[in-house]
Amino acid sequence: MNIVLHQPEIPANTGNIGRTCVATGSTLHLIEPLGFRLDEKSIKRSGMDYWEHLDVTRYINYQEFLDKNPGAKIWYATTKARRSYTEVSFGENDYIMFGKESAGIPEEILVDNEENCIRIPMLPEIRSLNLSNSVAIVLYEALRQNGFKSMERTGNLHRLEWKD
């Protein structure tokens, strides 16, 4: 899977999302301008020691992202969408785009891609969820739909063993 952040502003969110991408084998795509420098301590702290293992690509703007990923199936996660992320079928190489924390994905992009806009249902009093939480929610649904390919699905205890 591919996670796309359009102009992210908060380094801790991007660090957490980077760590989620490493844990899931997903690629992170960052569309500039970024609200921080990628070498900031907070990015590395949130991503912990996983950041060096992250498959990440940066783009100068949205058009460069489109140009370098022709034919990509892109889902646009937005609180403004008419349908839920659970109502669509994700392909294993799809791209899921999220907007910046303060404003989301620009409405010009959303209007041009209405059929691929998805939302996370929530109570009307809430403006939005935290960006890194939103990425995790939608990404794991996409991975579930694709059978969690190449992912470990069972765990082992460290000191004890599971009872049969």
Backbone bond lengths (Angstrom), bond angles and torsions (degrees), N, CA, C in turn:
res aa  C-N    CA-C-N  psi(-1)  N-CA   C-N-CA  omega(-1)  CA-C   N-CA-C  phi
1 M - - - 1.451 - - 1.522 109.35 -
2 N 1.310 114.71 164.28 1.455 122.06 -179.48 1.519 109.35 -130.35
3 I 1.328 116.47 127.85 1.457 122.10 175.61 1.519 107.67 -107.40
4 V 1.326 115.46 130.83 1.461 121.93 -178.56 1.525 108.00 -118.26
5 L 1.325 116.63 125.94 1.460 121.73 175.02 1.524 108.12 -109.90
6 H 1.314 115.91 117.05 1.463 121.45 179.63 1.525 108.62 -90.90
7 Q 1.301 116.22 105.85 1.462 124.89 176.32 1.530 113.43 56.10
8 P 1.328 117.88 53.72 1.472 119.20 179.08 1.524 111.13 -62.43
9 E 1.342 115.76 148.77 1.462 120.64 -174.52 1.526 114.10 -113.43
10 I 1.311 117.76 -26.15 1.463 121.14 -172.29 1.524 110.03 -109.43
11 P 1.326 117.55 115.60 1.469 119.64 -174.95 1.521 114.12 -60.80
12 A 1.318 118.24 -35.43 1.469 119.67 -179.16 1.527 111.18 -64.00
13 N 1.328 117.68 -38.10 1.463 120.21 176.76 1.524 110.82 -62.63
14 T 1.324 116.30 -45.99 1.461 119.86 -179.68 1.523 110.93 -64.56
15 G 1.321 117.34 -37.47 1.461 120.59 176.19 1.513 111.66 -62.83
16 N 1.328 116.71 -45.43 1.469 120.40 178.18 1.523 111.32 -63.34
17 I 1.311 116.65 -40.90 1.467 121.08 179.04 1.517 109.91 -66.01
18 G 1.329 117.10 -39.61 1.464 120.73 176.35 1.520 111.32 -58.97
19 R 1.328 116.36 -43.23 1.462 120.34 178.87 1.532 110.77 -63.63
20 T 1.321 117.39 -41.27 1.465 121.14 176.68 1.528 110.68 -62.21
21 C 1.318 116.85 -39.63 1.470 120.50 178.38 1.528 110.84 -63.35
22 V 1.326 117.32 -43.14 1.460 120.06 177.83 1.523 110.14 -62.06
23 A 1.324 117.61 -43.89 1.465 121.90 -177.75 1.522 112.54 -65.04
24 T 1.320 117.42 -24.10 1.458 121.43 -176.29 1.523 113.36 -109.21
25 G 1.329 117.19 -1.71 1.463 120.01 -178.03 1.513 112.88 72.34
26 S 1.320 116.24 23.62 1.460 121.30 -179.43 1.522 110.60 -93.46
27 T 1.322 115.64 154.26 1.457 122.01 177.01 1.529 108.76 -94.98
28 L 1.336 116.52 139.72 1.461 122.14 177.48 1.519 108.92 -104.42
29 H 1.329 115.91 129.54 1.464 123.07 178.40 1.523 107.02 -116.54
30 L 1.325 117.50 125.38 1.462 122.96 -178.78 1.520 109.92 -113.64
31 I 1.331 115.99 121.04 1.461 121.07 178.30 1.518 108.44 -101.21
32 E 1.319 116.47 122.44 1.465 123.38 -178.60 1.527 110.85 -76.95
33 P 1.334 116.13 162.53 1.460 126.18 4.25 1.526 111.98 -78.52
34 L 1.322 115.63 146.71 1.450 122.64 175.64 1.522 108.19 -92.96
35 G 1.306 117.66 151.36 1.461 121.75 179.84 1.523 112.15 -86.88
36 F 1.320 117.48 16.97 1.470 122.86 -175.26 1.522 107.90 -165.42
37 R 1.321 115.35 170.51 1.466 121.08 173.36 1.521 108.41 -95.55
38 L 1.300 116.84 143.23 1.465 120.18 -178.36 1.520 113.80 -68.75
39 D 1.325 117.84 -13.44 1.462 118.68 179.89 1.532 112.19 -93.54
40 E 1.335 117.11 6.55 1.454 119.79 -179.62 1.520 111.20 -65.11
41 K 1.318 116.08 146.14 1.462 121.56 -179.67 1.524 111.99 -59.19
42 S 1.333 118.01 -35.69 1.462 120.01 -176.16 1.523 112.26 -65.51
43 I 1.333 117.42 -31.58 1.469 120.18 176.08 1.519 108.57 -64.85
44 K 1.304 116.28 -50.26 1.458 120.27 -177.39 1.520 111.52 -67.01
45 R 1.342 117.37 -35.02 1.456 120.20 179.30 1.524 110.08 -65.23
46 S 1.333 117.69 -44.47 1.459 120.52 -179.72 1.520 111.55 -67.88
47 G 1.328 115.94 -37.88 1.457 120.06 179.63 1.507 112.27 -84.55
48 M 1.336 115.20 -5.73 1.463 123.31 -178.08 1.523 109.71 51.84
49 D 1.306 116.57 -141.16 1.454 119.33 -177.57 1.526 112.17 -84.80
50 Y 1.314 116.90 9.09 1.459 120.88 -178.46 1.527 112.71 -85.87
51 W 1.324 117.61 -19.40 1.473 120.70 -171.80 1.523 112.14 -56.46
52 E 1.316 117.61 -36.90 1.474 120.50 -179.48 1.522 112.02 -66.50
53 H 1.328 118.38 -17.99 1.464 122.38 -179.85 1.525 112.51 -96.25
54 L 1.312 116.79 0.39 1.461 122.21 -176.55 1.521 111.55 -76.78
55 D 1.321 115.60 132.90 1.464 122.20 171.79 1.523 106.02 -88.48
56 V 1.324 116.20 102.35 1.468 120.91 -174.35 1.522 110.46 -128.84
57 T 1.334 115.49 139.07 1.464 122.13 177.71 1.521 107.94 -128.56
58 R 1.334 115.79 137.24 1.470 121.19 178.04 1.521 109.87 -108.58
59 Y 1.339 114.99 148.20 1.459 121.56 179.43 1.520 108.37 -131.53
60 I 1.309 116.63 144.76 1.468 121.73 -179.15 1.529 110.72 -66.40
61 N 1.331 116.63 -36.04 1.463 120.90 179.80 1.522 110.17 -160.26
62 Y 1.313 116.94 178.17 1.463 122.59 -177.74 1.524 111.50 -61.73
63 Q 1.315 117.04 -39.16 1.470 119.96 -179.42 1.523 111.12 -63.35
64 E 1.327 117.69 -40.59 1.467 119.54 177.39 1.530 110.37 -63.82
65 F 1.328 116.88 -39.11 1.463 120.39 176.00 1.527 110.12 -57.68
66 L 1.331 117.29 -48.74 1.463 121.08 179.18 1.524 111.39 -61.59
67 D 1.327 116.43 -43.75 1.464 120.83 -178.70 1.529 112.18 -62.47
68 K 1.316 117.10 -36.98 1.468 120.99 -176.91 1.532 113.41 -87.12
69 N 1.330 116.74 -5.43 1.462 121.26 179.01 1.528 110.01 -132.72
70 P 1.344 117.09 58.42 1.468 119.75 -176.66 1.525 111.22 -63.12
71 G 1.322 115.32 139.37 1.453 120.60 177.75 1.518 115.03 76.19
72 A 1.325 117.84 5.74 1.467 121.21 -178.64 1.523 110.12 -65.89
73 K 1.321 116.44 137.93 1.465 122.02 173.12 1.525 106.13 -85.21
74 I 1.334 116.85 111.13 1.465 121.94 -174.47 1.525 109.27 -113.39
75 W 1.327 114.98 129.05 1.464 122.84 172.22 1.522 107.17 -103.61
76 Y 1.320 117.71 135.49 1.454 123.37 -176.65 1.521 109.08 -109.24
77 A 1.327 117.45 106.81 1.461 122.16 -178.92 1.525 109.42 -82.88
78 T 1.327 115.29 120.41 1.456 120.29 -175.76 1.526 110.44 -153.72
79 T 1.302 116.44 145.12 1.471 120.28 175.88 1.524 111.16 -69.02
80 K 1.313 117.51 -10.47 1.464 121.75 -176.91 1.529 113.45 -91.31
81 A 1.324 117.94 -5.13 1.471 122.01 -175.92 1.522 111.51 -70.19
82 R 1.325 115.42 158.71 1.459 122.17 -179.56 1.525 113.11 -93.71
83 R 1.343 117.98 -16.36 1.464 118.66 -179.64 1.520 111.60 -129.24
84 S 1.309 113.72 156.75 1.457 121.80 -175.81 1.532 111.70 -80.83
85 Y 1.308 115.49 155.22 1.465 121.97 176.07 1.527 111.71 -62.39
86 T 1.334 118.23 -20.72 1.467 121.44 179.39 1.528 112.46 -83.17
87 E 1.312 116.95 -5.52 1.467 121.42 -178.84 1.518 113.44 -96.23
88 V 1.318 117.93 3.09 1.463 121.11 -178.32 1.528 109.77 -117.94
89 S 1.318 115.24 162.85 1.464 121.36 176.90 1.517 108.69 -108.33
90 F 1.328 115.29 115.82 1.457 121.41 -179.66 1.521 110.04 -87.49
91 G 1.326 116.50 137.41 1.461 121.78 171.34 1.519 108.80 -89.16
92 E 1.325 117.58 159.81 1.463 119.63 -173.98 1.527 114.04 -70.69
93 N 1.332 118.48 -13.63 1.468 120.84 178.10 1.521 112.65 -116.42
94 D 1.329 116.06 19.30 1.463 119.89 -179.13 1.527 111.39 -68.98
95 Y 1.332 114.73 163.76 1.454 123.60 176.58 1.528 107.38 -112.12
96 I 1.327 116.75 134.53 1.460 121.17 176.57 1.524 107.17 -119.58
97 M 1.325 116.42 114.97 1.461 121.60 -175.78 1.527 111.01 -99.35
98 F 1.327 114.74 139.30 1.461 123.41 176.23 1.520 107.74 -126.88
99 G 1.320 117.29 145.33 1.452 121.65 -178.36 1.515 113.17 -92.46
100 K 1.322 114.39 177.79 1.463 119.29 -179.57 1.514 110.94 -67.08
101 E 1.320 114.33 154.19 1.461 121.46 -172.83 1.531 113.66 -57.89
102 S 1.317 118.31 -37.70 1.468 120.70 -174.20 1.524 114.59 -82.49
103 A 1.343 117.98 -20.70 1.464 118.50 -172.64 1.525 114.70 -143.01
104 G 1.306 118.71 -9.19 1.458 120.13 -177.80 1.524 112.38 75.93
105 I 1.314 115.08 -163.81 1.471 121.77 178.03 1.528 107.51 -76.61
106 P 1.338 117.93 137.01 1.473 119.28 179.22 1.532 111.68 -54.92
107 E 1.327 115.76 138.61 1.460 120.68 -177.31 1.522 112.83 -61.20
108 E 1.332 118.18 -27.32 1.468 120.85 177.28 1.534 110.44 -61.27
109 I 1.309 116.07 -38.73 1.471 120.63 177.96 1.529 109.65 -70.68
110 L 1.325 117.09 -42.15 1.459 120.82 -178.78 1.526 111.66 -62.51
111 V 1.312 117.18 -45.74 1.469 121.75 -178.40 1.525 110.40 -60.58
112 D 1.319 117.30 -37.78 1.465 121.23 179.89 1.527 112.76 -73.91
113 N 1.338 117.56 -12.32 1.469 121.75 -175.28 1.521 112.24 -133.90
114 E 1.320 116.92 35.09 1.467 121.63 -173.40 1.525 113.26 -53.08
115 E 1.328 118.01 -39.83 1.465 121.00 -176.84 1.529 113.09 -66.60
116 N 1.333 117.70 -16.20 1.467 121.92 179.95 1.527 112.50 -110.58
117 C 1.318 116.99 14.23 1.466 120.17 177.55 1.530 109.38 -87.34
118 I 1.335 115.36 133.98 1.465 121.63 -179.12 1.522 109.63 -132.77
119 R 1.326 115.96 157.50 1.458 120.59 -179.14 1.517 110.46 -136.76
120 I 1.310 115.31 160.00 1.459 122.97 170.86 1.522 106.07 -98.33
121 P 1.336 118.14 120.90 1.463 119.09 179.01 1.532 111.56 -62.66
122 M 1.323 116.00 141.80 1.462 121.57 177.54 1.525 108.63 -159.48
123 L 1.301 115.89 166.75 1.457 120.57 178.82 1.532 110.30 -63.01
124 P 1.337 117.52 147.89 1.467 120.37 -175.78 1.525 114.60 -65.52
125 E 1.341 117.20 -21.00 1.470 119.66 -178.78 1.526 112.32 -73.36
126 I 1.307 116.84 -15.81 1.470 121.30 -176.23 1.526 109.60 -96.91
127 R 1.317 116.39 128.83 1.463 120.82 -179.70 1.518 111.47 -70.65
128 S 1.358 116.24 -46.06 1.457 119.78 -179.14 1.522 109.28 -169.11
129 L 1.320 115.46 166.68 1.460 122.07 173.68 1.519 109.49 -91.34
130 N 1.313 116.58 165.83 1.455 121.05 173.60 1.531 109.07 -59.94
131 L 1.309 116.98 141.73 1.461 121.98 -175.79 1.527 112.47 -58.54
132 S 1.319 117.92 -46.36 1.464 118.78 -177.79 1.528 111.29 -67.24
133 N 1.339 117.78 -33.64 1.466 120.21 174.83 1.521 110.78 -66.00
134 S 1.312 116.57 -42.35 1.466 120.83 179.85 1.525 111.33 -61.38
135 V 1.322 116.29 -43.81 1.468 119.88 178.07 1.523 110.08 -59.43
136 A 1.322 117.25 -46.34 1.461 120.83 -178.18 1.530 111.13 -61.89
137 I 1.316 117.40 -43.44 1.467 121.36 -178.92 1.526 110.84 -59.42
138 V 1.317 116.67 -52.97 1.464 120.86 -175.15 1.531 110.97 -72.25
139 L 1.315 117.62 -41.66 1.462 120.81 -179.72 1.524 111.32 -60.36
140 Y 1.320 117.18 -45.07 1.465 118.95 -178.43 1.528 112.43 -68.63
141 E 1.322 118.79 -28.93 1.463 120.02 172.68 1.525 109.55 -67.18
142 A 1.320 117.32 -43.35 1.469 120.38 178.34 1.529 110.57 -61.99
143 L 1.318 116.89 -42.04 1.466 120.48 178.40 1.528 110.96 -66.50
144 R 1.338 117.56 -40.82 1.464 121.23 177.63 1.525 110.87 -59.13
145 Q 1.335 115.64 -44.76 1.464 119.62 179.99 1.518 111.81 -61.01
146 N 1.313 116.95 -26.51 1.463 121.58 -178.47 1.530 112.24 -101.80
147 G 1.318 117.07 17.40 1.459 122.05 172.80 1.517 115.62 74.64
148 F 1.327 117.82 20.17 1.469 121.99 -179.87 1.536 110.85 48.81
149 K 1.316 117.53 45.28 1.470 122.21 -177.74 1.522 111.76 -53.53
150 S 1.320 115.49 134.45 1.471 125.42 177.83 1.529 113.43 66.38
151 M 1.332 117.67 8.56 1.462 119.54 -178.52 1.526 110.46 -102.11
152 E 1.295 115.92 146.14 1.456 121.86 176.45 1.524 108.49 -71.06
153 R 1.324 116.02 129.12 1.465 119.58 -176.17 1.518 113.76 -111.99
154 T 1.311 117.03 -4.05 1.461 120.60 175.24 1.518 108.43 -132.30
155 G 1.311 116.17 157.37 1.458 119.95 -178.47 1.516 111.95 -125.73
156 N 1.312 115.90 161.85 1.455 122.90 177.82 1.521 109.65 -116.42
157 L 1.314 115.38 144.72 1.452 120.76 173.90 1.530 108.50 -73.81
158 H 1.317 117.46 155.65 1.467 120.99 -179.00 1.517 112.84 -82.45
159 R 1.335 117.52 -44.60 1.454 120.43 -175.53 1.532 113.40 -106.67
160 L 1.308 117.06 -29.49 1.460 121.91 -175.27 1.517 110.20 -114.86
161 E 1.314 116.20 178.75 1.454 121.16 176.91 1.521 109.30 -122.53
162 W 1.323 116.47 147.97 1.452 121.40 176.94 1.529 109.30 -64.38
163 K 1.326 116.61 144.04 1.466 120.87 175.17 1.526 108.08 -78.93
164 D 1.323 116.28 143.37 1.480 119.67 179.12 1.495 112.92 -72.29
